[in-house]
Amino acid sequence: MKPHVFALVDCNNFYVPCERLFRAELQDRPVIVLSNNDSCVVARSKEAKALGIAMGQPLFHLCMR
């Protein structure tokens, strides 16, 4: 029996560069990507991190700022 191999790949803010690839106007702007089922932050750009937006933060918390 062959042993199983597991890998954990952490792509730092993977979804943000994907969005920026297709939408050039997002370069150098704070960008967040939300989950599709509960609207929580799943990816943040470095500009969004500098604003204090936390990973997993619900969108309604951001709208109340």
MODELLER restraints for C-alpha pairs under 7 A, 6 or more apart:
rsr = mdl.restraints
at = mdl.atoms
rsr.add(forms.Gaussian(group=physical.xy_distance, feature=features.Distance(at['CA:13:A'], at['CA:43:A']), mean=5.10, stdev=0.5))
rsr.add(forms.Gaussian(group=physical.xy_distance, feature=features.Distance(at['CA:13:A'], at['CA:44:A']), mean=5.97, stdev=0.5))
rsr.add(forms.Gaussian(group=physical.xy_distance, feature=features.Distance(at['CA:13:A'], at['CA:45:A']), mean=6.58, stdev=0.5))
rsr.add(forms.Gaussian(group=physical.xy_distance, feature=features.Distance(at['CA:15:A'], at['CA:33:A']), mean=6.84, stdev=0.5))
rsr.add(forms.Gaussian(group=physical.xy_distance, feature=features.Distance(at['CA:15:A'], at['CA:43:A']), mean=6.20, stdev=0.5))
rsr.add(forms.Gaussian(group=physical.xy_distance, feature=features.Distance(at['CA:16:A'], at['CA:31:A']), mean=6.68, stdev=0.5))
rsr.add(forms.Gaussian(group=physical.xy_distance, feature=features.Distance(at['CA:16:A'], at['CA:32:A']), mean=6.95, stdev=0.5))
rsr.add(forms.Gaussian(group=physical.xy_distance, feature=features.Distance(at['CA:16:A'], at['CA:33:A']), mean=6.75, stdev=0.5))
rsr.add(forms.Gaussian(group=physical.xy_distance, feature=features.Distance(at['CA:16:A'], at['CA:43:A']), mean=6.39, stdev=0.5))
rsr.add(forms.Gaussian(group=physical.xy_distance, feature=features.Distance(at['CA:16:A'], at['CA:44:A']), mean=6.55, stdev=0.5))
rsr.add(forms.Gaussian(group=physical.xy_distance, feature=features.Distance(at['CA:16:A'], at['CA:45:A']), mean=6.19, stdev=0.5))
rsr.add(forms.Gaussian(group=physical.xy_distance, feature=features.Distance(at['CA:20:A'], at['CA:26:A']), mean=5.61, stdev=0.5))
rsr.add(forms.Gaussian(group=physical.xy_distance, feature=features.Distance(at['CA:20:A'], at['CA:27:A']), mean=6.27, stdev=0.5))
rsr.add(forms.Gaussian(group=physical.xy_distance, feature=features.Distance(at['CA:29:A'], at['CA:47:A']), mean=6.39, stdev=0.5))
rsr.add(forms.Gaussian(group=physical.xy_distance, feature=features.Distance(at['CA:30:A'], at['CA:45:A']), mean=5.97, stdev=0.5))
rsr.add(forms.Gaussian(group=physical.xy_distance, feature=features.Distance(at['CA:30:A'], at['CA:47:A']), mean=4.58, stdev=0.5))
rsr.add(forms.Gaussian(group=physical.xy_distance, feature=features.Distance(at['CA:30:A'], at['CA:48:A']), mean=4.44, stdev=0.5))
rsr.add(forms.Gaussian(group=physical.xy_distance, feature=features.Distance(at['CA:31:A'], at['CA:44:A']), mean=5.95, stdev=0.5))
rsr.add(forms.Gaussian(group=physical.xy_distance, feature=features.Distance(at['CA:31:A'], at['CA:45:A']), mean=5.35, stdev=0.5))
rsr.add(forms.Gaussian(group=physical.xy_distance, feature=features.Distance(at['CA:31:A'], at['CA:48:A']), mean=5.95, stdev=0.5))
rsr.add(forms.Gaussian(group=physical.xy_distance, feature=features.Distance(at['CA:32:A'], at['CA:41:A']), mean=6.41, stdev=0.5))
rsr.add(forms.Gaussian(group=physical.xy_distance, feature=features.Distance(at['CA:32:A'], at['CA:43:A']), mean=5.66, stdev=0.5))
rsr.add(forms.Gaussian(group=physical.xy_distance, feature=features.Distance(at['CA:32:A'], at['CA:44:A']), mean=4.55, stdev=0.5))
rsr.add(forms.Gaussian(group=physical.xy_distance, feature=features.Distance(at['CA:32:A'], at['CA:45:A']), mean=6.46, stdev=0.5))
rsr.add(forms.Gaussian(group=physical.xy_distance, feature=features.Distance(at['CA:32:A'], at['CA:48:A']), mean=6.79, stdev=0.5))
rsr.add(forms.Gaussian(group=physical.xy_distance, feature=features.Distance(at['CA:33:A'], at['CA:41:A']), mean=5.79, stdev=0.5))
rsr.add(forms.Gaussian(group=physical.xy_distance, feature=features.Distance(at['CA:33:A'], at['CA:42:A']), mean=5.76, stdev=0.5))
rsr.add(forms.Gaussian(group=physical.xy_distance, feature=features.Distance(at['CA:33:A'], at['CA:43:A']), mean=5.11, stdev=0.5))
rsr.add(forms.Gaussian(group=physical.xy_distance, feature=features.Distance(at['CA:33:A'], at['CA:44:A']), mean=6.55, stdev=0.5))
rsr.add(forms.Gaussian(group=physical.xy_distance, feature=features.Distance(at['CA:34:A'], at['CA:40:A']), mean=5.15, stdev=0.5))
rsr.add(forms.Gaussian(group=physical.xy_distance, feature=features.Distance(at['CA:34:A'], at['CA:41:A']), mean=4.54, stdev=0.5))
rsr.add(forms.Gaussian(group=physical.xy_distance, feature=features.Distance(at['CA:34:A'], at['CA:42:A']), mean=5.49, stdev=0.5))
rsr.add(forms.Gaussian(group=physical.xy_distance, feature=features.Distance(at['CA:35:A'], at['CA:41:A']), mean=6.38, stdev=0.5))
rsr.add(forms.Gaussian(group=physical.xy_distance, feature=features.Distance(at['CA:35:A'], at['CA:42:A']), mean=5.96, stdev=0.5))
rsr.add(forms.Gaussian(group=physical.xy_distance, feature=features.Distance(at['CA:39:A'], at['CA:58:A']), mean=5.98, stdev=0.5))
rsr.add(forms.Gaussian(group=physical.xy_distance, feature=features.Distance(at['CA:39:A'], at['CA:59:A']), mean=5.75, stdev=0.5))
rsr.add(forms.Gaussian(group=physical.xy_distance, feature=features.Distance(at['CA:40:A'], at['CA:56:A']), mean=5.13, stdev=0.5))
rsr.add(forms.Gaussian(group=physical.xy_distance, feature=features.Distance(at['CA:40:A'], at['CA:57:A']), mean=5.34, stdev=0.5))
rsr.add(forms.Gaussian(group=physical.xy_distance, feature=features.Distance(at['CA:40:A'], at['CA:58:A']), mean=4.21, stdev=0.5))
rsr.add(forms.Gaussian(group=physical.xy_distance, feature=features.Distance(at['CA:40:A'], at['CA:59:A']), mean=5.76, stdev=0.5))
rsr.add(forms.Gaussian(group=physical.xy_distance, feature=features.Distance(at['CA:41:A'], at['CA:55:A']), mean=5.46, stdev=0.5))
rsr.add(forms.Gaussian(group=physical.xy_distance, feature=features.Distance(at['CA:41:A'], at['CA:56:A']), mean=4.70, stdev=0.5))
rsr.add(forms.Gaussian(group=physical.xy_distance, feature=features.Distance(at['CA:41:A'], at['CA:57:A']), mean=5.40, stdev=0.5))
rsr.add(forms.Gaussian(group=physical.xy_distance, feature=features.Distance(at['CA:41:A'], at['CA:58:A']), mean=6.40, stdev=0.5))
rsr.add(forms.Gaussian(group=physical.xy_distance, feature=features.Distance(at['CA:42:A'], at['CA:55:A']), mean=6.09, stdev=0.5))
rsr.add(forms.Gaussian(group=physical.xy_distance, feature=features.Distance(at['CA:42:A'], at['CA:56:A']), mean=5.98, stdev=0.5))
rsr.add(forms.Gaussian(group=physical.xy_distance, feature=features.Distance(at['CA:43:A'], at['CA:55:A']), mean=6.90, stdev=0.5))
